[in-house]
Amino acid sequence: MSREQKKLAVLIDADNSQPKIIEGLLDEIANYGVASVKRIYGDWTDTKLKGWKNALLEHGIHPMQQFAYTTGKNATDSAMIIDAMDLLYAKNFDGFCIVSSDSDFTRLASRIRESGLTVYGFGEKKTPKSFMSACDKFIYTENLRSDEIEETDKAEKPKEPIKDISRDIRLLAILRNAVDDTSDYTGWSYLGSVGQKIVNKIPEFDSRNYGFKKLFDLMQSTNLFEFKEDSSFKTKAVYVRCKRSRNYV
């Protein structure tokens, strides 16, 4: 019998999100649990949000109306925070997904985590570090856009140069340290533990940020690690060790 999935509350800031990410967003959230509540906040009388209409209908996202009473004041953020606290106090959820690139949700994320719930943040790469660090895990929405949209963007924008992973000293140090911190006396470490260790330190870390779908692919491309598989469990387990560690058994 499979384990019960986590119940998640998904709260989207329409002013700081785009409808083209919605399919990838919901697919990503499905990796962490079930979206029991899906709400999106904004002033729906504003024509700037009209692009969300089809996305809301197709994916069953409930629009929450918040009029912009005063210019320069973000009433949407306030409404979203109040709703989040109401849902938190109801104690019906295991975690929250906050979709925004706004630092105003930093304290909200911290408060939810203080209550023992998991916070998944979703936003653009321009999102302030304070909000990303306040989440258990933060995913860049640029990584969630569909292939069709990406192909269109490639035709419109000049192609960015591929990052040379071997020259990224900070990344290599992060990977090595995570393996060292989680390894046993033989130097081997469970790949899943390595990934969790990195995210615990750097919530916004994601192999997709470097052009790889999985952590295994990213680490393998550096040519700094060796791998082995253990098929003694129902699911295949992958272990990793730094190649420099030749003194291990």
C-alpha positions in Angstrom: 0.0 0.0 0.0 1.4 3.4 -1.0 2.1 6.1 1.6 -0.5 8.8 1.9 0.4 11.8 -0.2 1.0 15.2 1.4 -1.9 17.7 1.2 -0.7 21.0 -0.2 -2.2 24.5 -0.4 -1.2 26.3 -3.6 -1.4 30.1 -3.4 -0.5 32.1 -6.6 0.2 35.8 -6.8 -1.2 36.7 -10.2 0.5 40.0 -10.2 3.9 38.3 -10.0 3.3 35.2 -12.0 2.5 34.3 -15.6 -0.1 31.9 -17.0 2.4 30.2 -19.3 4.0 28.4 -16.3 0.8 26.9 -15.0 1.1 23.4 -16.5 4.8 23.0 -15.5 4.0 24.4 -12.1 1.2 21.9 -11.3 3.3 19.0 -12.7 6.1 20.1 -10.4 3.8 20.4 -7.4 2.5 16.9 -8.1 6.0 15.6 -7.3 5.6 16.8 -3.7 2.0 16.0 -3.0 -1.7 16.7 -3.9 -2.8 20.3 -4.5 -5.8 20.2 -2.2 -6.4 23.9 -2.5 -5.5 26.0 -5.6 -6.1 29.7 -5.3 -4.9 32.7 -7.3 -5.0 36.3 -6.1 -5.4 39.5 -8.1 -7.7 42.3 -9.2 -9.6 40.4 -11.9 -11.2 43.7 -13.2 -7.7 44.6 -14.4 -7.2 43.7 -18.1 -3.5 42.8 -17.4 -4.7 39.6 -15.8 -7.0 38.5 -18.7 -4.4 36.0 -19.9 -5.1 33.8 -16.8 -8.7 33.1 -17.7 -8.2 29.9 -19.8 -5.6 28.6 -17.3 -8.0 29.0 -14.4 -10.8 27.1 -16.1 -8.6 24.3 -17.4 -6.8 23.6 -14.2 -9.5 24.3 -11.6 -7.8 27.2 -9.9 -10.1 29.4 -7.8 -9.7 33.1 -8.5 -9.7 35.3 -5.4 -10.8 38.9 -6.1 -8.9 41.7 -4.5 -9.6 45.3 -5.6 -6.6 47.6 -5.8 -8.1 50.3 -3.6 -4.9 52.5 -3.5 -2.2 53.0 -6.1 1.2 51.8 -4.9 -0.2 49.5 -2.2 -0.3 45.8 -3.0 -3.7 44.6 -1.6 -3.2 41.3 -3.4 -0.3 40.4 -1.1 -2.2 41.2 2.0 -5.2 39.1 1.0 -3.0 36.2 0.1 -1.2 36.3 3.4 -4.4 36.5 5.4 -5.8 33.5 3.6 -2.6 31.6 4.1 -2.8 32.2 7.8 -6.4 31.0 7.9 -5.5 27.8 6.1 -2.5 27.3 8.4 -4.7 27.6 11.5 -7.1 25.1 10.0 -4.4 22.4 10.3 -5.6 20.5 7.2 -2.4 20.7 5.2 1.2 19.3 5.2 2.7 22.1 3.3 2.2 25.3 1.2 3.2 26.2 -2.3 3.7 30.0 -2.6 4.0 31.2 -6.2 5.5 34.7 -6.4 8.7 36.6 -7.1 7.9 39.1 -4.3 9.9 39.4 -1.1 6.7 40.4 0.7 6.1 36.7 1.3 9.4 36.1 3.2 7.9 36.4 6.6 4.9 34.3 5.6 7.1 31.5 4.5 9.1 31.7 7.7 5.9 31.6 9.8 4.6 28.5 8.1 7.8 26.7 8.6 7.8 27.6 12.2 4.6 25.7 12.5 6.3 22.6 11.2 4.9 22.6 7.6 6.9 22.5 4.4 7.1 25.5 2.2 7.8 25.2 -1.6 8.5 28.6 -3.2 8.1 29.2 -7.0 9.3 32.4 -8.7 11.5 33.9 -11.3 15.3 34.1 -11.0 15.0 37.7 -10.0 13.3 36.7 -6.8 15.0 38.2 -3.7 17.3 35.9 -1.9 15.4 36.5 1.4 12.2 34.9 0.1 14.1 31.9 -1.5 16.0 31.3 1.8 12.8 31.3 3.8 11.5 28.3 1.8 12.4 24.7 2.3 12.8 24.4 -1.5 12.6 27.1 -4.1 12.0 26.4 -7.8 12.7 28.8 -10.6 9.6 29.2 -12.8 11.8 29.5 -15.9 12.5 25.8 -15.5 8.7 25.0 -15.6 7.7 26.5 -18.9 6.5 24.1 -21.7 8.7 23.0 -24.6 6.5 24.9 -27.0 6.9 28.2 -25.2 10.7 27.6 -24.9 11.0 27.0 -28.6 9.1 30.2 -29.3 11.4 32.1 -27.0 14.5 30.7 -28.7 13.3 32.1 -32.0 12.8 35.5 -30.4 15.8 35.8 -28.2 19.5 35.1 -28.8 20.6 31.8 -27.4 22.5 32.0 -24.1 25.9 30.3 -24.0 26.0 26.9 -22.3 27.6 27.1 -18.9 30.9 25.4 -18.5 30.2 23.3 -15.4 33.9 22.3 -15.0 34.8 26.0 -14.4 32.0 26.7 -11.9 34.1 26.4 -8.7 31.2 27.2 -6.4 29.0 24.5 -7.9 31.8 21.9 -7.7 32.4 22.8 -4.1 28.7 22.5 -3.3 28.6 19.0 -4.8 31.8 17.7 -3.2 30.9 19.1 0.2 27.4 17.5 0.1 28.9 14.1 -0.8 31.5 14.4 2.0 28.9 15.5 4.6 26.6 12.5 3.9 29.1 9.7 3.1 29.8 6.7 5.3 33.3 5.4 6.3 33.9 4.0 2.8 33.2 7.4 1.2 29.9 6.3 -0.5 26.8 8.5 -0.1 23.2 7.8 -1.1 22.4 10.2 -4.0 19.0 11.2 -2.5 20.8 12.3 0.7 23.2 14.4 -1.3 20.4 16.2 -3.0 18.5 16.8 0.2 21.7 18.1 1.9 22.2 20.6 -0.9 18.6 21.9 -0.8 18.7 22.2 3.0 21.6 24.6 2.5 20.5 26.2 -0.7 16.7 26.1 -1.2 16.9 27.4 -4.8 19.4 24.7 -6.0 18.1 22.8 -8.9 20.0 20.7 -11.5 17.8 22.3 -14.2 19.4 25.6 -13.4 22.5 24.2 -15.1 20.8 22.5 -18.0 20.4 19.0 -16.5 17.1 17.3 -15.6 18.4 15.3 -12.7 21.1 15.6 -10.1 22.7 12.4 -11.3 23.2 13.8 -14.8 24.7 17.0 -13.4 27.2 15.2 -11.2 28.1 12.7 -13.8 29.0 15.6 -16.3 31.6 16.9 -13.9 33.7 13.7 -14.1 34.6 14.1 -10.4 32.4 11.4 -9.0 31.9 7.6 -9.4 28.6 5.9 -9.0 27.2 2.5 -8.1 23.7 1.0 -7.9 22.1 -1.1 -5.3 19.1 -3.2 -6.5 18.5 -5.0 -3.2 15.5 -2.7 -2.6 12.2 -2.5 -4.5 13.5 0.7 -6.1 17.0 1.0 -7.4 19.3 3.1 -5.1 22.2 5.1 -6.5 25.3 5.9 -4.5 28.0 8.4 -5.3 31.6 8.9 -4.1 34.3 11.5 -4.9 36.9 10.1 -7.2 39.6 11.7 -5.2 38.8 9.5 -2.2 41.0 6.5 -3.1 41.9 5.7 0.5 38.5 4.3 1.2 37.7 0.6 1.4 
